[in-house]
């Protein structure tokens, strides 16, 4: 599969959710803030999925650090692209992680975040999903700028932990089921 990278210029505004270890997030956040995005941070994709499910219209981008994810956790890319098509998924820390990068692109990631900014990848990526193994989490969401509240957001979780796991583990529809 050949692909072409297109630099993306962002007109200010919007929020991004950055997924990665505390040591991997600052560089991505600095670049996103230069592009006019405010950022929230989480340690793992399960906390990210919970935050996106709780406040689906608050975020316009999800940034995944490949250095912070297990290969099985890349399933979040396909789930987000199917359930929240308005959220763009970008991957970062791709050096030496070609297999994870290829898998993220196959699952529907929009492109890469590098030191030079966002780069949309054009190619024929089909959106499918693999089953992810659950990983316990004690993550908290860290907001780096003033939190933007969604007035329609309830004060309690939209999904239970079991419902979230089921959503992340959902099998794609086979052609016979459609």
C-alpha positions in Angstrom: 0.0 0.0 0.0 1.5 3.3 -1.0 0.6 6.5 0.8 1.3 10.2 0.6 1.7 12.6 3.5 -0.1 15.9 3.4 0.8 18.6 6.0 -2.2 19.9 7.8 -2.7 23.5 8.8 -5.2 24.0 11.6 -7.2 27.2 12.1 -7.3 27.7 15.9 -9.7 26.2 18.3 -10.8 22.8 19.4 -9.7 20.2 21.9 -7.4 17.2 21.6 -7.2 14.2 23.9 -3.5 13.0 24.2 -2.9 9.4 25.1 0.5 8.4 26.4 2.8 8.1 29.4 3.5 11.3 31.3 7.0 11.4 29.7 5.6 11.0 26.1 2.9 13.7 26.3 4.6 17.1 26.6 6.1 17.2 23.1 2.8 16.4 21.5 1.0 18.9 23.6 3.4 21.7 22.8 2.9 21.0 19.1 -0.8 20.9 19.4 -1.0 24.1 21.4 1.1 25.8 18.6 -1.6 24.7 16.2 -4.3 26.3 18.4 -5.7 23.2 20.1 -6.2 22.9 23.8 -5.3 19.5 25.3 -6.4 17.0 27.9 -4.2 14.1 28.8 -4.7 10.5 29.8 -2.4 7.6 30.4 -4.1 4.8 28.4 -6.6 4.2 25.7 -9.3 2.9 28.1 -9.4 6.2 30.0 -9.5 8.0 26.6 -12.4 5.9 25.4 -14.3 6.6 28.7 -13.6 10.3 28.3 -14.7 10.4 24.7 -17.9 8.4 25.5 -18.7 10.8 28.4 -18.1 13.9 26.4 -18.3 12.9 22.7 -18.7 16.4 21.2 -15.9 18.1 23.2 -12.9 16.7 21.4 -12.0 17.0 17.7 -8.8 15.0 17.8 -7.3 12.0 19.6 -3.5 11.7 19.7 -2.1 8.2 20.4 1.5 7.8 21.4 2.6 4.4 19.9 5.4 4.3 22.5 2.7 4.0 25.2 0.3 1.5 23.7 0.2 -2.3 23.4 -0.5 -3.5 19.9 -3.9 -4.9 21.0 -4.9 -1.5 22.3 -4.7 0.0 18.8 -8.3 -1.3 18.4 -9.4 2.0 19.8 -8.6 3.6 16.4 -11.3 1.5 14.6 -13.8 1.9 17.4 -13.4 5.7 17.5 -13.6 6.0 13.7 -16.8 4.0 13.6 -18.5 5.5 16.7 -17.2 9.1 16.5 -16.3 9.9 12.9 -16.0 13.6 13.8 -12.9 12.8 16.0 -9.7 12.7 14.0 -7.2 10.0 15.2 -3.4 10.9 14.9 -0.5 8.8 16.0 2.9 10.0 17.3 6.2 8.4 18.5 6.3 6.2 15.4 10.1 5.7 15.1 10.9 2.0 15.2 7.2 1.1 15.4 6.4 0.5 11.8 4.2 -2.5 12.5 2.1 -0.5 15.0 2.0 2.4 12.6 0.8 0.2 9.7 -1.9 -1.3 12.0 -3.1 2.1 13.1 -3.4 3.2 9.5 -5.2 0.0 8.6 -7.7 0.7 11.4 -8.4 4.2 10.0 -6.0 6.6 11.7 -6.0 10.0 9.9 -2.2 10.6 10.0 0.9 11.4 12.0 1.9 14.0 14.5 5.6 14.9 14.3 7.8 17.8 15.3 6.7 19.5 12.1 3.0 19.2 13.0 0.1 17.1 11.7 0.6 15.0 8.5 -2.5 13.5 6.9 -1.8 10.1 5.3 -3.6 9.4 2.1 -4.1 5.7 1.3 -6.6 3.0 1.0 -7.0 2.1 4.6 -10.0 -0.1 5.5 -11.5 0.4 8.9 -11.7 -2.9 10.7 -11.0 -3.8 14.3 -9.2 -6.5 16.3 -10.1 -7.6 19.8 -8.2 -5.8 22.5 -7.2 -7.4 25.8 -8.4 -5.4 28.8 -5.7 -3.7 30.9 -6.5 -2.4 34.4 -6.3 1.3 34.7 -6.2 3.9 37.5 -5.8 6.8 35.1 -7.1 10.2 35.8 -7.7 12.8 33.1 -5.3 15.8 33.4 -6.5 18.9 31.7 -3.7 21.3 30.7 -6.0 24.2 30.1 -9.3 25.4 31.5 -11.8 22.6 31.1 -14.5 23.1 28.6 -17.7 21.7 30.0 -20.3 20.1 27.8 -23.6 21.4 29.3 -25.4 18.3 28.1 -22.9 15.9 29.9 -24.4 14.1 32.9 -22.5 14.1 36.2 -22.3 10.3 36.1 -20.6 7.9 33.6 -22.4 7.2 30.4 -21.1 3.7 30.2 -20.3 1.1 32.9 -16.8 -0.5 32.9 -18.4 -3.7 31.5 -20.2 -1.8 28.7 -17.0 0.1 27.8 -15.0 -3.2 27.6 -17.8 -4.7 25.4 -17.7 -1.7 23.1 -13.9 -1.9 22.7 -14.1 -5.6 22.1 -16.9 -5.5 19.5 -16.3 -7.6 16.5 -16.8 -5.9 13.1 -19.8 -6.9 11.1 -19.2 -9.5 8.5 -20.6 -9.0 5.0 -23.3 -11.7 5.8 -24.6 -9.6 8.8 -25.0 -6.3 6.9 
